[in-house]
Amino acid sequence: MNIDERRFIFQDLRSVEGYIDPPDALVFKALLQAQTRDGLEGGMAEIGVYYGRSYFLLRKFAQVQEKVLGVDLFEMDPPEDGSLDQYDRLMENGRRLGFAMDRDLIIKGDSTRLAAADITSKIGPVRFFSIDGGHHLHHVLADAKLAMEAIAPHGVIVFDDTFNPAWPEVTVGVADFLRTHGHSLACFAMTKYKTYVCHREFHAVYAGAIADEPDLQALGHVETQFLGSAVVRLHNPMRRRVMYELMVRSGLGGFSERIYRSKVKQVRDSVAGT
Ligand SMILES: C[S@@+](CC[C@H](N)C(=O)[O-])C[C@H]1O[C@@H](n2cnc3c(N)ncnc32)[C@H](O)[C@@H]1O
């Protein structure tokens, strides 16, 4: 990972209120860069952009010709004091981080009412689709169907908050969806928060991209099975999560990325004096 990418993931993204944490940001980066390396092009989309934390991660790794579309109700935290609302804060965050913000690519509305053509007509077939909108069963099933119909053959679908006891219907929705479409779709990776899915034909490509990614070597890679496919569970030990939070809260956020470097890399860096 170069310095610019490291600064973006470990510093810039933290300046945007939101929910993606370093392990998933590193998985997004690994998959997006593997797709680019392999010539697997396409648009990117996210349902539930909130203030843009994971949306801007997609923007960071999109190629110039690729478009990134966001969908949200934009009804969260309506300000009573005349300050910027959710939509305007998203736009403001984008400009602050140096992204051109195209209003045509930010859909304000209920994702469950969209058709795949509403997305593909703007950005083409989708190579990476992040689902982080409504967390009840009907939302998850509708968003999953939408994503399935909008992705390219090599597209990845990422579900947020799977296996989170706070949102049990997300887990049920993802399991129902995979049990219904398991002949064509397969899960290839899981983290504490997210579940990563692709067409069966690309399972080996994405499983390999994760296994080989140097920036994911600091995480534990544990093989498991989920609804008929081999899945790697990326495990981030509690002590590292605690250390990361302590560093961020004590103003040492700039150094927090060091705890996500693999031991091999850390030894190499300390020998090189970086
Ligand atoms: C947990 S936040 C998303 C966090 C975000 N991905 C991030 O990286 O910080 C969930 C978002 O989903 C949006 N949302 C909830 N239900 C929705 C729906 N039916 N259609 C579109 N967006 C929805 C909410 O407005 C909220 O902004």
The ligand as an SDF file (V2000), in Angstrom:
LIG
                    3D

 27 29  0  0  0  0  0  0  0  0999 V2000
  -25.4880    2.5120    8.7580 C   0  0  0  0  0  0  0  0  0  0  0  0
  -25.7990    3.8390    7.7040 S   0  0  0  0  0  0  0  0  0  0  0  0
  -24.6360    3.5350    6.4070 C   0  0  0  0  0  0  0  0  0  0  0  0
  -23.2020    3.7500    6.8020 C   0  0  0  0  0  0  0  0  0  0  0  0
  -22.2650    4.0530    5.6500 C   0  0  0  0  0  0  0  0  0  0  0  0
  -22.2200    3.0090    4.6470 N   0  0  0  0  0  0  0  0  0  0  0  0
  -20.8630    4.3720    6.1230 C   0  0  0  0  0  0  0  0  0  0  0  0
  -19.9040    3.9300    5.5270 O   0  0  0  0  0  0  0  0  0  0  0  0
  -20.7250    5.1130    7.1060 O   0  0  0  0  0  0  0  0  0  0  0  0
  -27.3200    3.3620    6.9720 C   0  0  0  0  0  0  0  0  0  0  0  0
  -27.8610    4.3420    5.9300 C   0  0  0  0  0  0  0  0  0  0  0  0
  -28.8970    3.6940    5.2080 O   0  0  0  0  0  0  0  0  0  0  0  0
  -29.8740    4.6290    4.8610 C   0  0  0  0  0  0  0  0  0  0  0  0
  -31.1290    3.9200    4.5900 N   0  0  0  0  0  0  0  0  0  0  0  0
  -31.9290    3.2600    5.4690 C   0  0  0  0  0  0  0  0  0  0  0  0
  -32.9960    2.7420    4.8360 N   0  0  0  0  0  0  0  0  0  0  0  0
  -32.8640    3.0530    3.5190 C   0  0  0  0  0  0  0  0  0  0  0  0
  -33.6570    2.8170    2.3530 C   0  0  0  0  0  0  0  0  0  0  0  0
  -34.7890    2.1190    2.4140 N   0  0  0  0  0  0  0  0  0  0  0  0
  -33.2150    3.3170    1.1700 N   0  0  0  0  0  0  0  0  0  0  0  0
  -32.0670    4.0280    1.0980 C   0  0  0  0  0  0  0  0  0  0  0  0
  -31.2740    4.2830    2.1640 N   0  0  0  0  0  0  0  0  0  0  0  0
  -31.6770    3.8190    3.3600 C   0  0  0  0  0  0  0  0  0  0  0  0
  -29.9400    5.5560    6.0780 C   0  0  0  0  0  0  0  0  0  0  0  0
  -30.4720    6.8120    5.7220 O   0  0  0  0  0  0  0  0  0  0  0  0
  -28.4740    5.6130    6.5100 C   0  0  0  0  0  0  0  0  0  0  0  0
  -27.8390    6.7450    5.9780 O   0  0  0  0  0  0  0  0  0  0  0  0
  1  2  1  0
  2  3  1  0
  2 10  1  0
  3  4  1  0
  4  5  1  0
  5  6  1  0
  5  7  1  0
  7  8  2  0
  7  9  1  0
 10 11  1  0
 11 12  1  0
 11 26  1  0
 12 13  1  0
 13 14  1  0
 13 24  1  0
 14 15  1  0
 14 23  1  0
 15 16  2  0
 16 17  1  0
 17 18  1  0
 17 23  2  0
 18 19  1  0
 18 20  2  0
 20 21  1  0
 21 22  2  0
 22 23  1  0
 24 25  1  0
 24 26  1  0
 26 27  1  0
M  CHG  2   2   1   9  -1
M  END
$$$$
